[in-house]
Amino acid sequence: MNERVHPALLPQGLRDLLPPDAAIEAGVVARQMAVLASHGYERVKPPLVEFEDNLLAGAGAAMAKETFRLMDPVSQRMIGVRADMTPQVARIAMTRLKNAERPLRLCYAGQVLRVKGGQIRAERQVGQVGAELIGTDAIAADVEAVTLAAAALDASGVTGLSVDLTLPTLVPAVCAALKLDAATVEPLRAALDHKDAAGVAAVGGPAAEILGKLLAGAGAAGKALAALAALALPSEAGAERLRLAAVVEGVHRALPELSITIDPVENRGFEYHTGVSFAFFGRGVRGELGRGGRYRTGNGEGEPATGFTLYTDSVLRALPEQKPMPRLYMAQGGDGAAARRLRAEGWAVVAGLAAVADAAAEARRLRCSHWLDGEKIVPA
């Protein structure tokens, strides 16, 4: 255990981001945040760690198993490293911004750390960019969350976008209406999560027929809404079905080119959500680009809210090959005014620090595609 490790070796799920990828990531985050700001979302910056009790309260409880914990040597209290930023933003809204006018629009960008990676996302440190719309339960807010996430992804350069909508409260409402006990619900939930129609039929009891139809109804928005409309749902679930249809209509009206699918029984990762929720995908890209949906701040008794989180690592995988800023070598003693002009034009001007005999060779050594010969830009 005390054997010295190689200095480049990192714990599983962590990595260094090298040139040009680190710059590309920073540019993507900047473009996404600019879109959020242009829609009136104001940036907040919560701390990397918080007291455990606060960090894991309310919606944060869903991340308890993913949270690193340690003892704060100053306060002698347990603190946690954030595994998700949404609960932190909700805390800020409930405390420091509790008197701000509603609806409150907040956005954020930062890194989170998780105890372990998943099968699809092996990374344990993940970059997040997100927005929260707090203090309203309007259908228009659900539509805004979906369309704003799409706009931020589009600004990143992602193509082939699709969004999958779900209602995490639908299955619990059906199970509660049919008075299913926990012993039935647990294996039934597992079968639904694995899209196992035979398993649903085997363990579903009185809910097997309706949940089987919900499972089979997943697909393109039009088909899925028609399947939902044909079902006799409990009143609470029926109201959510109508809301889902209204959100689909609003999103389609705003973004007619966006591909919309519906999975009425999807729940994984949406455990604390209380209404219409969604996940974005890119054509041919592993994992979700982002997810979001409706929830309540606090311990589920606070304000209605909706929002989303985009995952920087997945977004980067979805982008076509990015060209780094072109590099140009300027020999020692070069024209400073020319360097400023070239940088303003988009060049990365690398200034020589010592006299060299062959400027072209030095440019190539410093990974510059061009060099400045007097006032002339020459390929290296």
VMD Tcl script that draws the C-alpha trace (Angstrom):
set ca {
  {0.00 0.00 0.00}
  {2.98 2.32 0.58}
  {4.60 1.55 -2.77}
  {5.38 4.74 -4.67}
  {3.08 5.22 -7.67}
  {4.07 6.78 -10.96}
  {3.40 10.55 -10.88}
  {1.16 10.31 -13.97}
  {-1.04 7.59 -12.42}
  {-4.44 8.86 -11.26}
  {-7.27 7.16 -9.34}
  {-9.79 5.28 -11.46}
  {-12.32 7.56 -13.14}
  {-10.09 10.66 -12.97}
  {-7.95 12.09 -15.75}
  {-5.87 15.03 -16.86}
  {-7.32 17.06 -19.72}
  {-4.47 18.08 -22.01}
  {-4.12 20.56 -24.88}
  {-6.10 21.19 -26.97}
  {-8.97 19.37 -25.19}
  {-8.89 21.55 -22.07}
  {-9.26 24.69 -24.18}
  {-12.04 23.11 -26.24}
  {-13.93 22.21 -23.05}
  {-13.55 25.74 -21.70}
  {-14.89 27.15 -24.96}
  {-17.91 24.83 -24.89}
  {-18.72 25.79 -21.31}
  {-18.39 29.49 -22.17}
  {-20.78 29.17 -25.12}
  {-23.33 27.27 -23.07}
  {-23.20 29.79 -20.23}
  {-23.58 32.65 -22.72}
  {-26.82 31.08 -23.97}
  {-28.15 30.74 -20.42}
  {-27.22 34.33 -19.61}
  {-28.94 35.56 -22.77}
  {-32.20 34.02 -21.47}
  {-31.98 35.88 -18.16}
  {-30.33 33.18 -16.04}
  {-27.92 34.64 -13.50}
  {-24.79 32.75 -12.52}
  {-24.14 31.43 -9.02}
  {-21.06 29.62 -7.72}
  {-21.66 27.23 -4.82}
  {-18.67 25.79 -2.91}
  {-17.02 22.49 -3.74}
  {-17.81 21.07 -0.29}
  {-20.63 21.65 2.20}
  {-21.76 20.33 5.55}
  {-23.09 16.83 4.97}
  {-26.51 17.54 6.50}
  {-27.13 20.43 4.13}
  {-25.64 18.82 1.03}
  {-27.74 15.66 1.36}
  {-31.02 17.32 2.36}
  {-34.02 17.33 0.06}
  {-33.13 16.50 -3.54}
  {-29.53 15.94 -2.45}
  {-30.56 12.72 -0.68}
  {-30.66 11.00 -4.09}
  {-26.87 11.49 -4.33}
  {-26.02 10.15 -0.85}
  {-24.39 6.95 -2.14}
  {-22.33 8.95 -4.64}
  {-20.97 11.51 -2.16}
  {-17.44 11.56 -0.76}
  {-17.44 12.42 2.94}
  {-14.65 13.70 5.18}
  {-14.17 15.39 8.52}
  {-13.70 19.16 8.46}
  {-10.69 19.81 10.72}
  {-11.96 23.31 11.54}
  {-15.58 22.69 12.54}
  {-15.10 19.01 13.46}
  {-18.26 18.27 11.46}
  {-18.72 15.92 8.53}
  {-18.65 17.59 5.14}
  {-19.34 16.20 1.68}
  {-17.86 16.86 -1.74}
  {-20.68 17.74 -4.10}
  {-21.80 14.98 -6.47}
  {-24.39 17.21 -8.16}
  {-24.86 20.99 -8.22}
  {-28.66 21.18 -8.48}
  {-29.30 20.68 -4.72}
  {-26.76 23.40 -3.96}
  {-28.52 25.88 -6.23}
  {-31.85 24.97 -4.63}
  {-30.30 25.67 -1.20}
  {-29.09 29.08 -2.38}
  {-32.59 29.89 -3.64}
  {-34.16 28.91 -0.31}
  {-31.68 30.80 1.87}
  {-29.60 33.63 0.43}
  {-32.07 34.41 -2.35}
  {-35.29 33.60 -0.50}
  {-36.50 37.20 -0.86}
  {-35.64 37.52 -4.56}
  {-38.55 37.89 -6.96}
  {-39.96 34.70 -8.46}
  {-39.61 33.01 -10.82}
  {-35.92 32.90 -10.08}
  {-33.57 31.98 -12.93}
  {-30.13 30.74 -11.88}
  {-27.32 29.01 -13.79}
  {-24.01 27.43 -12.88}
  {-20.93 25.64 -14.18}
  {-18.45 23.54 -12.24}
  {-17.01 20.13 -11.45}
  {-18.57 17.40 -9.30}
  {-17.00 14.28 -7.82}
  {-18.71 10.92 -7.38}
  {-17.75 7.82 -5.43}
  {-17.86 5.64 -8.52}
  {-18.56 5.88 -12.22}
  {-21.30 4.05 -14.07}
  {-21.26 1.59 -16.92}
  {-22.00 4.31 -19.47}
  {-20.12 7.16 -17.78}
  {-16.96 5.78 -16.16}
  {-15.73 9.23 -15.14}
  {-15.99 10.09 -11.45}
  {-15.18 13.78 -11.90}
  {-17.74 15.32 -14.22}
  {-18.18 18.85 -15.52}
  {-21.69 20.25 -15.21}
  {-23.42 23.25 -16.79}
  {-27.00 23.84 -15.74}
  {-29.94 26.11 -15.13}
  {-32.73 26.16 -12.55}
  {-36.10 27.92 -12.89}
  {-37.44 28.20 -9.35}
  {-40.77 29.36 -7.96}
  {-43.26 28.40 -10.67}
  {-45.16 25.29 -11.69}
  {-46.25 26.72 -15.05}
  {-46.23 24.42 -18.07}
  {-44.36 27.20 -19.88}
  {-41.50 26.69 -17.40}
  {-41.22 23.01 -18.37}
  {-41.14 24.02 -22.03}
  {-38.50 26.66 -21.33}
  {-36.26 24.14 -19.55}
  {-36.33 21.72 -22.49}
  {-35.89 24.34 -25.20}
  {-33.15 26.18 -23.29}
  {-31.17 22.95 -22.83}
  {-31.53 22.31 -26.56}
  {-30.31 25.84 -27.34}
  {-27.24 25.41 -25.12}
  {-26.39 22.09 -26.77}
  {-26.88 23.58 -30.21}
  {-24.53 26.44 -29.34}
  {-21.95 23.83 -28.32}
  {-21.99 22.42 -31.83}
  {-23.93 19.22 -31.09}
  {-25.95 17.87 -34.01}
  {-28.54 15.10 -34.27}
  {-30.20 16.08 -30.99}
  {-33.15 14.18 -29.53}
  {-34.97 14.51 -26.22}
  {-36.67 11.73 -24.28}
  {-39.47 12.83 -21.94}
  {-40.68 10.83 -18.97}
  {-43.04 11.05 -15.99}
  {-41.29 9.61 -12.91}
  {-44.48 10.01 -10.85}
  {-46.61 7.92 -13.21}
  {-45.69 4.41 -12.04}
  {-45.84 5.33 -8.30}
  {-49.30 6.86 -8.85}
  {-50.57 3.68 -10.54}
  {-49.08 1.48 -7.82}
  {-50.55 3.63 -5.05}
  {-54.01 3.66 -6.67}
  {-53.93 -0.14 -6.87}
  {-52.67 -0.36 -3.27}
  {-49.60 -2.44 -4.12}
  {-47.31 -3.21 -1.18}
  {-43.55 -2.66 -1.13}
  {-42.86 -6.36 -1.66}
  {-44.62 -6.12 -5.03}
  {-43.41 -2.67 -6.04}
  {-39.69 -3.35 -5.61}
  {-39.34 -6.22 -8.13}
  {-41.85 -4.49 -10.39}
  {-39.74 -1.33 -10.43}
  {-36.66 -3.42 -11.26}
  {-38.46 -5.09 -14.18}
  {-39.60 -1.72 -15.53}
  {-36.08 -0.29 -15.24}
  {-34.77 -3.18 -17.32}
  {-37.64 -2.87 -19.84}
  {-38.53 -6.48 -19.04}
  {-42.12 -6.98 -20.25}
  {-42.16 -10.62 -19.15}
  {-40.95 -9.64 -15.70}
  {-43.65 -6.96 -15.40}
  {-46.30 -9.53 -16.32}
  {-44.89 -12.02 -13.81}
  {-44.60 -9.76 -10.74}
  {-47.01 -6.91 -11.49}
  {-50.16 -8.44 -10.06}
  {-53.15 -6.15 -10.61}
  {-50.85 -3.50 -12.13}
  {-49.32 -5.84 -14.70}
  {-51.73 -5.01 -17.53}
  {-51.63 -1.22 -17.30}
  {-47.87 -1.05 -16.63}
  {-47.23 -3.46 -19.48}
  {-49.12 -1.12 -21.79}
  {-47.15 1.86 -20.48}
  {-43.92 -0.02 -21.14}
  {-45.03 -0.95 -24.66}
  {-46.15 2.62 -25.36}
  {-42.64 4.09 -25.28}
  {-41.44 5.62 -28.52}
  {-42.04 8.62 -30.75}
  {-44.04 11.34 -29.02}
  {-47.18 10.97 -31.15}
  {-47.38 7.21 -30.70}
  {-46.62 7.37 -26.97}
  {-49.21 10.09 -26.27}
  {-51.85 8.09 -28.16}
  {-51.02 5.02 -26.06}
  {-51.25 7.05 -22.86}
  {-54.56 8.61 -23.90}
  {-56.09 5.15 -24.33}
  {-55.36 4.13 -20.72}
  {-57.63 4.59 -17.72}
  {-55.17 6.19 -15.32}
  {-55.69 7.33 -11.71}
  {-56.63 11.00 -11.43}
  {-53.15 12.17 -10.37}
  {-51.49 10.25 -13.19}
  {-54.13 11.48 -15.62}
  {-53.32 15.09 -14.77}
  {-49.62 14.45 -15.39}
  {-50.47 12.84 -18.72}
  {-52.26 16.02 -19.81}
  {-49.31 18.12 -18.67}
  {-46.90 15.94 -20.62}
  {-48.99 16.39 -23.78}
  {-48.98 20.17 -23.28}
  {-45.19 20.21 -22.82}
  {-44.70 18.14 -25.99}
  {-46.91 20.56 -27.90}
  {-44.99 23.58 -26.57}
  {-41.58 22.11 -27.33}
  {-42.64 21.04 -30.83}
  {-44.01 24.49 -31.54}
  {-40.74 26.13 -30.40}
  {-38.39 23.55 -31.96}
  {-40.22 21.67 -34.72}
  {-36.97 20.03 -35.89}
  {-36.18 18.47 -32.48}
  {-36.81 14.72 -32.27}
  {-39.05 13.97 -29.25}
  {-39.61 10.54 -27.73}
  {-41.46 9.50 -24.59}
  {-40.69 6.72 -22.11}
  {-43.57 6.73 -19.60}
  {-41.89 4.35 -17.13}
  {-38.27 5.58 -17.08}
  {-37.17 6.41 -13.54}
  {-33.43 5.82 -13.19}
  {-31.71 9.06 -12.32}
  {-35.05 10.85 -11.87}
  {-35.73 9.61 -8.33}
  {-36.28 13.07 -6.81}
  {-38.22 14.50 -9.76}
  {-41.90 15.27 -9.30}
  {-43.19 15.82 -12.83}
  {-42.23 16.06 -16.48}
  {-38.55 15.15 -16.81}
  {-36.23 14.70 -19.76}
  {-32.86 13.51 -21.06}
  {-30.99 14.70 -24.16}
  {-29.08 12.41 -26.50}
  {-26.89 12.91 -29.57}
  {-26.81 10.62 -32.57}
  {-24.09 7.99 -32.13}
  {-22.97 9.34 -28.74}
  {-22.49 7.16 -25.65}
  {-24.56 8.32 -22.68}
  {-26.82 11.25 -22.01}
  {-25.77 14.76 -22.92}
  {-27.86 16.11 -20.07}
  {-31.01 15.61 -18.08}
  {-33.50 17.62 -16.10}
  {-37.08 18.00 -15.02}
  {-39.50 19.16 -12.38}
  {-38.81 18.90 -8.66}
  {-39.43 20.71 -5.38}
  {-36.75 22.47 -3.37}
  {-36.05 21.59 0.24}
  {-37.31 18.25 1.49}
  {-39.95 18.09 -1.21}
  {-42.01 20.69 0.63}
  {-40.39 23.82 -0.79}
  {-40.97 25.69 -4.01}
  {-41.84 24.13 -7.35}
  {-38.90 24.20 -9.72}
  {-37.58 22.78 -12.95}
  {-34.17 22.79 -14.57}
  {-31.47 20.74 -16.21}
  {-27.82 19.72 -16.06}
  {-25.58 19.20 -19.10}
  {-22.59 16.85 -18.81}
  {-19.46 18.34 -20.33}
  {-17.70 15.04 -20.99}
  {-20.64 13.68 -23.00}
  {-21.04 16.96 -24.88}
  {-17.39 16.87 -25.93}
  {-17.82 13.32 -27.26}
  {-20.79 14.52 -29.31}
  {-18.86 17.24 -31.12}
  {-17.18 16.87 -34.50}
  {-13.41 17.20 -34.44}
  {-12.53 20.63 -33.13}
  {-9.73 22.71 -34.62}
  {-7.55 24.43 -32.02}
  {-6.56 28.06 -32.41}
  {-3.91 28.36 -35.16}
  {-0.42 28.96 -33.74}
  {2.05 31.42 -35.26}
  {5.69 31.81 -34.21}
  {7.15 35.30 -33.89}
  {10.91 35.55 -33.53}
  {12.49 37.33 -30.58}
  {12.22 41.08 -30.92}
  {9.22 40.91 -33.27}
  {6.71 43.72 -33.76}
  {4.53 43.95 -30.66}
  {1.81 45.87 -32.49}
  {1.66 43.17 -35.17}
  {1.39 40.50 -32.48}
  {-1.58 42.30 -30.88}
  {-3.28 42.65 -34.26}
  {-2.75 38.98 -35.11}
  {-4.05 37.83 -31.72}
  {-7.16 39.95 -32.27}
  {-7.58 38.21 -35.63}
  {-7.61 34.80 -33.93}
  {-3.99 33.67 -33.99}
  {-2.14 32.27 -30.99}
  {1.10 34.20 -31.35}
  {3.99 32.39 -29.66}
  {6.82 34.83 -29.00}
  {10.41 33.60 -29.28}
  {12.46 34.00 -26.12}
  {15.89 33.63 -27.72}
  {17.46 34.25 -31.11}
  {17.30 31.27 -33.49}
  {18.98 30.59 -36.82}
  {15.98 28.89 -38.44}
  {12.62 30.47 -37.60}
  {10.64 27.89 -39.60}
  {12.26 24.98 -37.72}
  {11.64 26.71 -34.39}
  {7.98 27.24 -35.34}
  {7.60 23.53 -36.07}
  {9.31 22.63 -32.78}
  {6.84 24.79 -30.89}
  {3.88 23.23 -32.79}
  {3.20 26.40 -34.78}
  {1.74 25.99 -38.24}
  {3.08 29.38 -39.39}
  {5.76 31.93 -38.60}
  {6.03 35.67 -39.13}
  {8.63 36.74 -41.70}
  {8.64 40.49 -41.38}
  {5.00 41.35 -42.05}
  {4.33 38.15 -43.99}
  {2.69 35.02 -42.50}
  {4.56 31.97 -43.83}
  {3.67 28.25 -43.43}
  {6.21 26.52 -41.20}
}
mol new
graphics top color blue
foreach p $ca { graphics top sphere $p radius 0.5 }
foreach p [lrange $ca 0 end-1] q [lrange $ca 1 end] { graphics top cylinder $p $q radius 0.2 }
display resetview
